[in-house]
Amino acid sequence: MTDKIGASHILLMYEGSMRSTATRSRDEALTKIQSLKDELDAGGDFADLAAKSSDCPSGQQGGRLGTFGRGQMVPAFDESAFGLDIGEVSGIVETPFGYHLLYRTE
């Protein structure tokens, strides 16, 4: 079992999500994150989409979060990230911060 992994993410916040300044509704965020997932599934570049679309400051680094250990992220994020193989993109993950797409880098 891996104790540390590396991952990148795309975060779409919505009005009312934790630490959010977004004005989009929860439904609008879900529709947009699904569209991004469709782009990734069609061969889109994760780092490029993160830079263009993510509400997290990590978007400016292609969504890169670096390495982290189990339990350092909120539970749904942690569970999804540690369940991915290197190079795999997650489905849509909802946390108190909004909707995420995760990409395991190491």
N, C-alpha and C positions, 0 to 999 in steps of 0.2 A: 504494500500500500504506500502510495506516494505521500510524503509529508508536506512538500512544497511544489507548486507548479507556477508556470507563467501564463498569463492570459491578457487579452485585450478585450475591450467591450465597446458597444455603442449603447448609449443611454438616451432614452426619450422620456423626459419628465412631462408631467401634466399638472394642471392647476390643482393644488391640494396635495401633491406628492411631497415627500420630505425634502426640505431645502430647495424647493422648486421656485423658480421665477417664471416658469412657463405659463403662457396664457391659453395653450391648447387644452381641449377637454381630454378626459381619459379615453373616450372613443376615438378621438382624432389621433391621439398618440398611438393607440393600438393599430389603427389603420395604417399609419405611417411606418411603424416598426414592421408590420407584416409586409409592406411594400419593400422595405430594405431587405428583409429576409428573402423575399422573392428575387431581388437583384443578386444577392449573394448566391442563392441556389442556381442562378443562371450564369455564374462565373464572375460576378462583380468582385472588385478588390476591397477587402475588409478595411484596410487602413485608409483608403481613399473615401469610402463611405463614412467611416468614423470621423474623419477630418471635416467632411461636409455636413454631417447630420447630427453628431452626438452632442448632447447638452452637458456632458462632462468635460472639464478642462483637459482630460486625457485625450480627447478627440484631436487636439493639436499635435499629438504624438501618435496619431493613427489608432488611438484607443488604448495604447499600451499601458498596462497597469504594473508591469514588472512581475516579480515573483512574490508569492504570499503563501502562508501556511493555512492549514485547516483551522477554521474558526475565526479567521481574521475578517471575513466578509459576512454580510447578513446571511442567514441560513439558506434561503432559496438560491442565492447567488453561489454560495459555497458548494452546495449540493450539486448544482448544475456544472460548475467549473471543474470540480474534481471528478465528475462523471464523464467528462470528455476525453477523447484520445487526442494526442498532439496533432494539430492541423484541422481538427473538427470544429464546426460551428454549431452552437446550441440552437434549440428552438427558442421561442420567446419566453423570457423569464421575467416575472413580475416581482418586484421588491417594494418596500415602502418608498423608494426613490423614483420609481417609474418602471418602464419596460426596458429590458436589456436583451442584446444579442451578445453572446460570448464566443471568443475564439481562443482556443488553447494553443499557446505558442511553445511551451516547454513543460 
